Amino acid sequence: MLEGKRLRRSARFTHFAVAAAREAVADARLSVATPEAAATEGAVAPGRVGVVINAAVAGFDTIEAATRQLLGGEGRRLSPYFVSSSLTNMPACEVAIDLGIHGPVTASALACASGLYAVVEARRLILSGEADVVICGGTDAGITPAMFAGLVSMGALSHRNEDPAGASRPFDAGRDGFVFGEGAVVLVLESVEHAVRRGATPYAAVAGGALTSDAFHVSAPDPEASYAAAAISRALDVSGVSAADVDYVCAHGTGTKANDRTETMALHAALGSAATEVAISSPKSMVGHLIGAAGALGAMVCALSIRDGVVPPTINLETPDPECDLDYVPGQARKIPVRVATADAFGFGGQNCVAVFTDPAAAIEGAEL
């Protein structure tokens, strides 16, 4: 973790991102050359590495704490790092500082679609030639009194306080909201040619993605699910795969009444008859809703499902909702070969992001070196 001044000048969502980025880089066995030295064998030049780490809530905790300090008469002098630590781009910038990265560094806020869009944007940076490697993902640390109370007020959170282990129950008839979580998920994305040259072993290939807008409401999904379905269809088209090719869908699956129903409608509309054949599950049933990091978690789950041939379950799915009539892998993980996986992420404001992941073998075989 960060120490000393770097720890004090940054917010919790940045701490999460830096820790996750270090783990991702270590897992990828990626070495970034120092600016002072030429790239050593196996190391990538710092100007050819980018960072895309998105957030939704961002530094809400620092803002809330500072407001409480001022209004509570605890002193008028705030930390000189208060403003910078709260900004949405700080996790990406601190990761760049931490790893000595000088390529493109960006951050976007797409509510709960933020983390997945980071992967889509990272792919674009690589395909445009701006970077060979992009460290990408999402982070958030929004569990504060005001944020929690606000989500309760809008009816988004589960009220199963007497049964916390069973509170997150996507697609179940008794679902009553999501469980609020926080954390970071970071992945290393690189061009196929770069991965092959350095002898990397990729878990999955990012075949494509798409972004659409409901343009319907600031928090509620479009009840017709038309543009959520369009995001799924466009992502498949961009990726060159058909609905029948999809083996697994990592669902957004928040556990709210409206979201799970409309996501089911979108999957029916986009996948057609194939919707009833594909395995679908929601990791939020096990880890809660990580908000800005949720979509990046979906990307990670898709990559690991392809690597391991196992799809995670949707736990707490005991009484299926008749309106949620697909195969949500209830209760236990399922061992199946996964060659194509998709991740859904739908955010407040009607932001729909979908990404498609495929077995990397074909991409590696076709790499031009």
Long-range contacts (C-beta under 8 A, 24 or more apart in sequence): 2-94, 2-98, 6-94, 8-79, 8-81, 9-79, 9-81, 9-84, 9-85, 10-81, 10-85, 10-90, 10-94, 11-58, 11-59, 11-61, 11-62, 11-85, 11-86, 11-90, 11-141, 12-61, 12-141, 12-182, 13-55, 13-57, 13-58, 13-59, 13-61, 13-91, 13-139, 13-140, 13-141, 13-142, 13-182, 13-184, 13-292, 14-85, 14-90, 14-91, 14-94, 14-139, 15-141, 16-91, 16-139, 16-140, 16-141, 16-182, 16-183, 16-184, 16-293, 17-53, 17-91, 17-92, 17-94, 17-95, 17-137, 17-139, 17-184, 17-186, 18-91, 18-94, 18-95, 18-98, 19-184, 20-137, 20-139, 20-183, 20-184, 20-185, 20-186, 21-51, 21-53, 21-95, 21-98, 21-99, 21-135, 21-137, 21-186, 22-98, 22-99, 23-186, 24-135, 24-137, 24-186, 24-187, 24-188, 25-99, 25-135, 25-188, 27-188, 28-188, 28-200, 29-200, 30-133, 30-188, 30-200, 32-99, 32-100, 32-101, 34-100, 35-100, 35-102, 42-198, 42-199, 44-132, 44-133, 44-194, 44-198, 46-100, 46-101, 46-102, 46-103, 47-102, 47-103, 48-103, 48-131, 48-132, 48-133, 49-99, 49-101, 49-102, 49-103, 49-131, 49-132, 49-133, 49-134, 49-135, 50-101, 50-103, 50-104, 50-105, 50-106, 50-122, 50-125, 50-130, 50-131, 50-133, 50-134, 50-135, 51-92, 51-93, 51-95, 51-96, 51-101, 51-103, 51-104, 51-105, 51-106, 51-134, 51-135, 51-136, 52-92, 52-104, 52-105, 52-106, 52-107, 52-108, 52-118, 52-121, 52-122, 52-125, 52-134, 52-135, 52-136, 52-137, 53-91, 53-92, 53-95, 53-107, 53-118, 53-135, 53-136, 53-137, 53-138, 53-139, 53-184, 53-186, 54-88, 54-107, 54-108, 54-109, 54-110, 54-114, 54-115, 54-117, 54-118, 54-137, 54-138, 54-139, 54-292, 55-88, 55-91, 55-107, 55-109, 55-114, 55-138, 55-139, 55-140, 55-292, 55-293, 56-109, 56-110, 56-111, 56-112, 56-114, 56-138, 56-140, 56-142, 56-291, 56-292, 56-347, 57-140, 57-141, 57-142, 57-147, 57-291, 57-292, 58-86, 58-87, 58-88, 58-109, 58-140, 58-292, 59-85, 59-86, 59-87, 59-88, 59-90, 60-86, 60-142, 60-144, 60-146, 60-147, 61-141, 61-142, 61-143, 61-144, 62-86, 64-144, 64-145, 64-146, 64-147, 65-144, 91-139, 91-184, 95-135, 95-186, 99-135, 101-135, 103-130, 103-131, 103-134, 104-130, 104-131, 104-134, 109-292, 110-211, 110-347, 110-351, 110-353, 111-291, 111-292, 111-347, 111-348, 111-349, 111-351, 112-252, 112-254, 112-289, 112-291, 112-292, 112-294, 112-295, 112-345, 112-346, 112-347, 112-348, 112-351, 113-211, 113-295, 113-345, 113-346, 113-347, 113-351, 113-352, 113-353, 114-138, 114-140, 114-291, 114-292, 114-293, 114-295, 114-345, 114-347, 115-139, 115-185, 115-290, 115-292, 115-293, 115-294, 115-295, 115-296, 115-297, 115-298, 115-299, 115-345, 116-209, 116-294, 116-295, 116-296, 116-298, 116-299, 116-343, 116-345, 116-353, 116-354, 116-355, 117-209, 117-211, 117-295, 117-345, 117-353, 118-295, 118-296, 119-187, 119-189, 119-206, 119-209, 119-295, 119-296, 119-299, 119-355, 120-206, 120-209, 120-210, 120-211, 120-353, 120-355, 122-189, 122-206, 123-189, 123-206, 123-208, 123-209, 126-189, 126-190, 126-191, 132-190, 132-191, 132-194, 133-188, 133-189, 133-190, 133-191, 133-194, 134-188, 134-189, 134-190, 135-186, 135-187, 135-188, 135-189, 136-186, 136-187, 136-188, 136-189, 136-296, 137-184, 137-185, 137-186, 137-187, 137-293, 137-296, 137-299, 138-184, 138-185, 138-290, 138-292, 138-293, 138-294, 138-295, 138-296, 138-297, 139-183, 139-184, 139-185, 139-186, 139-292, 139-293, 140-182, 140-183, 140-184, 140-290, 140-291, 140-292, 140-293, 141-182, 141-183, 142-180, 142-182, 142-291, 143-180, 143-181, 143-182, 148-180, 151-180, 154-219, 156-219, 156-256, 158-255, 166-316, 167-316, 168-255, 168-284, 168-285, 168-286, 168-288, 168-289, 168-315, 168-316, 169-255, 169-285, 169-315, 169-316, 169-317, 169-318, 170-251, 170-253, 170-254, 170-255, 170-260, 170-282, 170-284, 170-285, 170-314, 170-316, 170-317, 170-328, 171-253, 171-255, 171-260, 171-264, 171-282, 171-314, 171-317, 171-320, 171-321, 171-324, 171-328, 172-255, 172-316, 172-317, 172-318, 172-319, 172-320, 172-321, 173-319, 173-320, 173-321, 173-322, 174-318, 174-319, 175-255, 175-256, 175-257, 175-260, 175-321, 176-255, 176-257, 177-255, 177-256, 178-254, 178-255, 178-256, 178-284, 178-288, 178-289, 179-255, 179-284, 179-288, 179-289, 180-288, 180-289, 180-291, 181-287, 181-288, 181-289, 181-290, 181-291, 182-290, 182-291, 182-293, 183-287, 183-290, 183-293, 184-293, 184-296, 185-290, 185-293, 185-296, 185-297, 185-299, 185-300, 186-296, 187-296, 187-299, 187-300, 187-303, 192-360, 192-363, 192-364, 192-366, 192-367, 193-367, 193-368, 193-369, 195-364, 196-364, 196-367, 196-369, 197-369, 202-360, 202-364, 203-303, 203-304, 203-306, 203-307, 203-360, 204-302, 204-303, 204-306, 204-307, 204-341, 204-357, 204-358, 204-359, 204-360, 205-357, 205-358, 205-359, 205-360, 205-362, 205-363, 206-299, 206-355, 206-356, 206-357, 207-238, 207-239, 207-240, 207-241, 207-340, 207-356, 207-357, 207-358, 208-235, 208-236, 208-238, 208-239, 208-240, 208-355, 208-356, 209-235, 209-238, 209-239, 209-353, 209-354, 209-355, 209-356, 210-234, 210-235, 210-237, 210-238, 210-353, 210-354, 211-351, 211-352, 211-353, 212-352, 213-349, 213-350, 213-351, 213-352, 214-349, 214-350, 214-351, 214-352, 215-350, 216-350, 217-350, 218-348, 218-349, 219-348, 219-349, 220-258, 221-258, 221-259, 221-262, 221-346, 221-350, 222-262, 222-350, 223-258, 223-262, 224-265, 225-262, 225-263, 225-265, 225-266, 225-269, 226-269, 227-350, 227-352, 228-262, 228-263, 228-265, 228-266, 228-344, 228-346, 228-352, 229-265, 229-266, 229-267, 229-269, 229-270, 230-270, 230-352, 231-266, 231-344, 231-352, 231-353, 231-354, 232-266, 232-267, 232-270, 232-271, 232-342, 232-344, 232-354, 233-270, 234-354, 235-342, 235-354, 235-355, 235-356, 236-270, 236-342, 236-356, 238-356, 239-356, 239-358, 241-340, 241-356, 241-358, 242-274, 243-270, 243-271, 243-272, 243-274, 243-275, 244-274, 244-277, 245-339, 245-340, 246-271, 246-274, 246-278, 246-340, 246-341, 246-342, 247-278, 247-279, 247-336, 247-337, 247-338, 247-339, 247-340, 247-341, 248-278, 248-279, 248-280, 248-281, 248-302, 248-305, 248-311, 248-336, 248-338, 248-340, 248-341, 248-342, 249-278, 249-279, 249-280, 249-281, 249-341, 249-342, 249-343, 249-344, 250-281, 250-282, 250-283, 250-298, 250-299, 250-301, 250-302, 250-305, 250-341, 250-342, 250-343, 250-344, 251-280, 251-281, 251-282, 251-314, 251-328, 251-344, 252-282, 252-284, 252-294, 252-298, 252-344, 252-345, 252-346, 253-281, 253-282, 253-283, 253-284, 253-285, 253-314, 253-328, 254-282, 254-284, 254-289, 255-282, 255-284, 255-285, 255-289, 259-346, 260-321, 260-324, 261-321, 261-323, 261-324, 263-344, 263-346, 264-323, 264-324, 264-325, 264-326, 266-344, 267-326, 268-326, 275-326, 276-326, 276-327, 277-327, 278-326, 278-327, 279-311, 279-327, 279-329, 279-334, 279-336, 280-314, 280-326, 280-327, 280-328, 280-329, 281-311, 281-312, 281-313, 281-314, 281-328, 281-329, 282-314, 282-328, 283-312, 285-313, 285-314, 285-315, 285-316, 285-317, 286-312, 286-315, 294-345, 295-343, 295-345, 295-353, 298-343, 298-344, 298-345, 298-355, 299-343, 299-355, 299-357, 301-343, 302-341, 302-342, 302-343, 302-355, 302-357, 303-341, 303-357, 305-338, 305-341, 306-338, 306-339, 306-341, 306-357, 306-358, 306-359, 306-360, 309-335, 309-336, 309-337, 309-338, 310-334, 310-335, 310-336, 311-336, 311-338
